[in-house]
Amino acid sequence: MAVSVSAVVLLGIVVFVLIRGGYVRISHALACALLGFFLASTGAAPTITSAISTVTGWISSI
């Protein structure tokens, strides 16, 4: 749970900086957010969560 909250905060900051810098339009950020929201309700969500957990575990062991 702590990893997913941290990832959401980090990605939120990245998106905010990209929008402020003019690299990403608000409509593009909204489309990405909706994609993530709908992807979370599919059968791919457990696989993605497992992959993220594996990567964060690998990074923390370095």
Secondary structure, 3 states (H helix, E strand, C coil): CHHHHHHHHHHHHHHHHHHHHCCCCHHHHHHHHHHHHHHCCCCCHHHHHHHHHHHHHHHHCC
